[in-house]
Amino acid sequence: MKRKQFYQRILLGSTLCLVNQTVFAADFESDITSDIVPGETTAIAPKFGSDRLDSQNKGTNNMGTLKIDRAPNIKFGVVSVSKRFQEVNAINANPYVQISDVRGTLTGWTLSATMSNFTSGEGTNQLTIDGAYITLSENSLTDFESSEASEPIVGENIALNYAEKTVAEAGFDSGQGIWGIKWDQIKLRIYPHTAKPDTSYTAKIKWTLTDGPKE
């Protein structure tokens, strides 16, 4: 009798685990939803430091999802007149342009620039340094919390004058986020006998940012 009772207890335990019933597999699909919208359109402050020789430059305050956040004010200081072709180095410590693309479209962008003549005065008294131009070289590209994005391509040895030049280009599926482009070498190039002494000259760089890579 004891043997039977012991055997019954094992059988009862086995019945709980190995009950003979048909099990049907069932698939079920749940939904995953996310509403993607463009990034903030508010102005983005410069993220890559300041320049002691451009200390008042607090950025452009541009609004939108594709914008130029900062552009450098370039200084060459005092230049002595020469009878020879001159190459003068900029004295800026941290000259950079900052681009932000928070659209989420992944369509890329193109940054281009033109430069006006170096002039002094206005009207009939205006003086111009004929043929003067600047070159941007030895660039470095830095991202701000955008390391997972594909980098834009920055041009080498860019000579700025009245003709539009491509400075940087982000192809499709690249360039999203915030990027800083800095130049370690910026030179002003002046031809002989074109600049008048004791005269302060200024020029302007027009930076243009457009949607998509240049065709």
Buried (B, 14 or more C-beta within 10 A) or exposed (E): EEEEEEEEEEEEEEEEEEEEEEEEEEEEEEEEEEEEEEBEBEBBEBBBEEBEBBEEBEBBEBEBBBBBBBBBEBEBEEEEBEEEEBEBEBBBEBBBBBBBBBBEBBBBBBBBBBBBBBBBEEEEEEBBBEEBBBBBBEBEBBBBEBEEBBBBBBBEEBBBBEEBBBBBBBBEEBBBBBBBBBBEEBBBBBBEEBBEEEEEBEBEBEBEBEEBBEE
